[in-house]
Each structure stands twice: as structure tokens, then as C-alpha cells.
Amino acid sequence: MFVESLAGNMKVALFLAGKSIARGNKWALGLTIAVMSLSFVNLIFTSSILSGVTTTMDEQLVDTTLANIIISPAEDRYYMEKASQVEARIRQVEGVAGVAAHLNSSAFIEHEWKEKQRQTDRGSSGTWEVIGIDPIQEASVTVIHSSIIEGSYLSEHDRDEIVVGIEIAGGDGAQSSEFLTLGGVKVGDELRLTYPNGVQREYTVKGIFRAREIMRADHLAFVTRQEMASVLGRDIFFDRATEILVSTLPGADDGLLIEEFKAMGIAGEIRNWREYGGAMRGTIATFEIIASLIGAIGLVVAAIVMFIVIYIAVLNRRRQIGILRAIGIRKSNIIASYLMQALLYASSGIGLGWLVVNFLMQPYFAYHPLDLPMGLVSLNVQLSTIWNSVAGLIAAAVLAGLIPAAAIMKQGIVKTIWGV
């Protein structure tokens, strides 16, 4: 009996809702659904584009500076000893795609130092990080070799040549102010580097790269490990490393690999790349909060629009509502009819919005990603974002449908009919 009664009430509510929509203003119906659709698209787009920014920045960190796993010296050491042996052992582990040892230093880099009027003139100069690499090994863990925009990449036995990031070289492609760069270095120019131990070397710029990771990668300079070991001045540095970067195959579990490296007895600190991205993750978390606020505002706007549409419909049909109540139609059926109208607006908007996202926006951004300074950014539509957006619009529809209808139901039948 209960089920039959419930089914009967639903039929009545559906009948009333259908008649109300059929007799209503078609332009108002269309515009309301359009607003719901745009609200849904806005919720998806804002979260997805920020998620895309996060994904791109994460990929840039991994591809240009950190790889997937970073092995650094123990806390009481500056360098890792017998780096070649450590590299050989790591390469044998299943899931490892590439290994590269770095020998890091810094240097005071000068351009056109010969043109200085006085020794104390600053000229075009600055202090940047310089990394000694094996060019072949480095190509297996980072994309620096494929990010050269002028000149060419280092060769294994280069000793008097250097590759610099665009934020060191400067010029039109740099994001930094000119005074923070060398002012427009070109391939073939001479640079003088003064290392912390006082050693001075002159290099020819062999290549300039733009890795699109403006926080660190594009502020780096690279020489060969042979050259850096020579600068440091002792033969032992030829087999030392400041850090060892490990790239992993797609699908490999970084956590399991780290545990396996530790079980091998490698002397050093072994960390996942995410542990080095704390500051960046904080910035992204700020963007996510902003996206949530924008989404909340969109939901409020959608709810207000539905509320206004239904409230006006209720006011225009007060007398009809009173007559329906007078002939025995339950209050719950009338309220349910307006609730169904609101749910129809929301569900139609969600359906139309999903078609726009799935068949227009995603394909467009897949072929035409946003070209931002940190890289190419596309939409990263996540299932959780879709469900949250659907739930938000449905909740807004429920509130917008219930409140005005419930308010008019509180009035007596006579007052509802005659407005007195």
C-alpha cells in the first residue's frame, strides 16, 4: 500500500510539474537551463585548468630538475663516494629507466668582462648554480637535451664549453628582468666563471636551453662532469656525486623502488621528488582554494537563478495552487512538483554542460593547450570534480525548489486563492 501510495503521489507531482513547464515561458526555460549548463561548465573548467597547471608543474619538476627519485649524500657528507658503482647497481633494478650523477657547484658568471673599465665594475654578471653532468646519462633522466633553443647540447668530452638556461642568458625569451640575467648572451659568446674555490675558467656558450621550469631549471648552467671534477681539483671528484637522479618507467611504484634502494644498502638519503616540491605544492594549494571559492560562487549564482524562476512561477500560480489544495491535492505533491522542476533545470544543465566539456572543451585543449611560461597546460578533468559539480548543482536545485514552494504552502487556502 505504501509503495502504491508513493507511486500515486509521484505521478501527481510529475503531472503538475509537466503542466507547469508546458504552460510556462519557453525562453525562461531555455535561459535557466543555459545558466545551469554554464554553471556546471564553470565548475568543471576552473578545477580542471588548475589541476592541469598542477600536473604541468609537477611534470616540469620531474622532467627538468628532480627526476622521480633523488639520492643525496648522508647528512654528515657533502658528496657521495664511488658514484659509478652506485649508478651501476641502481640500473640493474627493474623499473628504472635512467640514472644520472650530478656534481654541483656555483659560480660567478661574467659576460663581456674584457670590456670592463675597472675591475670593480659589475658588468653583465651574476651567481648561478653550475652542474657537472654526463651528457649521455643526463639525457635519460631530464629533457634538457631536447630543450635547446639555440646552439647544441654538450658532448661527452667537452671541456671548454657550457650550456646555459635562458634565465641566465637573458634576451627576449627570458622571463627575468634584464638586470637579473647576462643581458642577452648568444651561442659562441665567451663567459668567465669564478668558482667558490677561486678557480677561474673561460667557456664558450655551446647552447642555450629553455626547459620552461622557471623556478630552477632555466636558471642552471651545465658543464661536463670531467670539467667540474677538474675545477674541484682532485682526482677523487671524478667518481663523486652531489646527487644521483633516477627516472622510473611509466607505472613503476616510486615508493617500492625507494624501499629496494634502501635494502641495497646505498649510503645516502633517498627521497621521492614530491618531498622536494613543498613550496610549489603550497602555491598550488592556494590556487585550489581560489578555485573552490569560484566554484562556490557559481553554485550560489545557479541556486539564486533557479530560486527566482521558481519563486516567480509560484507567485504567478498562487490562485491555481490554492484551488489545487482546495480540491484535495496534498501540499507535499505541490511542493514535489516544483522540486521536480528545479531538478529538471539542473539535470538538463548538467547534461548539456557535460556535452560541452566532453565534446568541445576537452578535444580543443588536447590539440590547443594553453602556452604558459611553465609549459603547455591542458584540462585535467577528474572524476571527483565531475561528481562534486553534479552534487553541488543538485543540492542547489533542491534548495531552490523547496524554499519558495514551502513558503507559499504555509499560507491558508483562502489567502492563497484571494491573496488576502
BELLIN-V249349 format. One record per residue. RES is the residue in one small letter. SS is DSSP state (H for helix, E for strand, C for the rest). OMEGA is omega in whole degrees, -180 to 180 (* if undefined). Layout:
BEGIN
RES/SS/OMEGA, RES/SS/OMEGA
END
This chain:
BEGIN
m/C/-178, f/H/-179, v/H/179, e/H/179, s/H/179, l/H/180, a/H/178, g/H/178, n/H/179, m/H/179, k/H/179, v/H/-180, a/H/179, l/H/179, f/H/-180, l/H/180, a/H/-180, g/H/178, k/H/-180, s/H/-179, i/H/-178, a/H/-178, r/H/-178, g/C/-180, n/C/-177, k/H/177, w/H/179, a/H/178, l/H/-179, g/H/-179, l/H/178, t/H/178, i/H/178, a/H/178, v/H/178, m/H/180, s/H/180, l/H/177, s/H/179, f/H/179, v/H/180, n/H/179, l/H/-179, i/H/-174, f/H/-177, t/H/-180, s/H/-175, s/H/-180, i/H/176, l/H/174, s/H/176, g/H/176, v/H/179, t/H/-179, t/H/-180, t/H/-180, m/H/176, d/H/-180, e/H/179, q/H/178, l/H/-178, v/H/-172, d/H/-172, t/H/-172, t/H/-169, l/H/-168, a/C/-177, n/C/-177, i/E/-180, i/E/176, i/E/-178, s/E/-178, p/C/174, a/C/-173, e/C/-177, d/C/-179, r/C/175, y/C/-176, y/C/171, m/E/-179, e/C/177, k/C/-176, a/H/-178, s/H/179, q/H/178, v/H/179, e/H/-178, a/H/180, r/H/-178, i/H/-178, r/H/-178, q/C/-177, v/C/179, e/C/-179, g/C/179, v/E/-179, a/E/-178, g/E/-180, v/E/179, a/E/178, a/E/178, h/E/171, l/E/-169, n/E/172, s/E/171, s/E/-180, a/E/171, f/E/-172, i/E/-179, e/E/175, h/E/-179, e/C/180, w/H/-180, k/H/-179, e/H/-179, k/C/176, q/C/-180, r/C/-180, q/C/-177, t/C/178, d/C/-180, r/C/-179, g/C/176, s/E/-174, s/E/177, g/E/180, t/E/-180, w/E/178, e/E/178, v/E/-175, i/E/174, g/E/-175, i/E/164, d/C/-172, p/H/-178, i/H/179, q/H/-178, e/H/-179, a/C/179, s/C/-178, v/C/179, t/C/-178, v/C/-180, i/H/-177, h/H/-179, s/H/-179, s/C/180, i/E/179, i/E/175, e/E/178, g/E/-176, s/C/-177, y/C/179, l/C/170, s/C/-171, e/C/-174, h/C/176, d/C/180, r/C/-176, d/C/180, e/E/-175, i/E/174, v/E/-175, v/E/176, g/E/-177, i/H/-179, e/H/170, i/H/-178, a/H/-177, g/C/-177, g/C/-174, d/C/-176, g/C/-176, a/C/176, q/C/-179, s/C/174, s/C/-174, e/H/-177, f/H/178, l/H/179, t/C/176, l/C/170, g/C/177, g/C/178, v/C/178, k/C/175, v/C/-178, g/C/177, d/C/179, e/E/175, l/E/174, r/E/-180, l/E/175, t/E/-176, y/E/-177, p/C/179, n/C/177, g/C/180, v/C/176, q/E/177, r/E/176, e/E/-177, y/E/171, t/E/179, v/E/-179, k/E/-179, g/E/175, i/E/-178, f/E/174, r/C/-177, a/C/179, r/C/172, e/C/-166, i/C/180, m/C/-177, r/C/-169, a/H/-177, d/H/176, h/H/-177, l/E/171, a/E/-177, f/E/167, v/E/179, t/E/178, r/H/177, q/H/180, e/H/-179, m/H/177, a/H/177, s/H/179, v/H/-178, l/H/162, g/C/179, r/C/-177, d/H/-177, i/H/-179, f/H/178, f/H/178, d/H/174, r/C/178, a/E/173, t/C/178, e/E/175, i/E/180, l/E/-179, v/E/173, s/E/-176, t/E/178, l/C/177, p/C/180, g/C/179, a/C/180, d/C/-178, d/H/-179, g/H/179, l/H/178, l/H/178, i/H/178, e/H/180, e/H/178, f/H/179, k/H/179, a/H/178, m/C/179, g/C/178, i/C/-178, a/C/179, g/C/178, e/E/-177, i/E/-174, r/E/173, n/E/-178, w/H/-178, r/H/180, e/H/179, y/H/-176, g/C/-176, g/H/-178, a/H/179, m/H/179, r/H/177, g/H/177, t/H/179, i/H/178, a/H/177, t/H/177, f/H/-180, e/H/177, i/H/178, i/H/179, a/H/179, s/H/179, l/H/178, i/H/178, g/H/179, a/H/178, i/H/178, g/H/178, l/H/179, v/H/179, v/H/179, a/H/180, a/H/-179, i/H/179, v/H/179, m/H/179, f/H/-179, i/H/-179, v/H/-177, i/H/179, y/H/178, i/H/178, a/H/179, v/H/180, l/H/-179, n/H/-177, r/C/-179, r/H/-178, r/H/178, q/H/178, i/H/178, g/H/179, i/H/178, l/H/178, r/H/-178, a/H/-179, i/C/172, g/C/176, i/C/-177, r/C/176, k/H/-177, s/H/179, n/H/-180, i/H/178, i/H/-179, a/H/-180, s/H/178, y/H/175, l/H/179, m/H/177, q/H/180, a/H/179, l/H/176, l/H/177, y/H/-176, a/H/-178, s/H/177, s/H/178, g/H/179, i/H/180, g/H/179, l/H/179, g/H/180, w/H/177, l/H/179, v/H/-179, v/H/-172, n/H/-173, f/H/178, l/H/-172, m/H/-179, q/H/177, p/H/-179, y/H/-178, f/H/176, a/H/-179, y/H/-179, h/C/180, p/C/177, l/E/180, d/E/-179, l/E/-180, p/C/-179, m/C/179, g/E/179, l/E/-175, v/E/176, s/C/178, l/C/174, n/C/-176, v/C/-179, q/C/-178, l/H/180, s/H/178, t/H/180, i/H/-178, w/H/177, n/H/179, s/H/178, v/H/-179, a/H/-180, g/H/180, l/H/178, i/H/178, a/H/178, a/H/179, a/H/180, v/H/180, l/H/-178, a/H/179, g/H/-175, l/H/-169, i/H/-178, p/H/-180, a/H/180, a/H/-180, a/H/-178, i/H/-180, m/H/180, k/C/-179, q/C/177, g/C/-178, i/H/-178, v/H/-179, k/H/180, t/H/-179, i/H/-173, w/H/179, g/C/-180, v/C/*
END
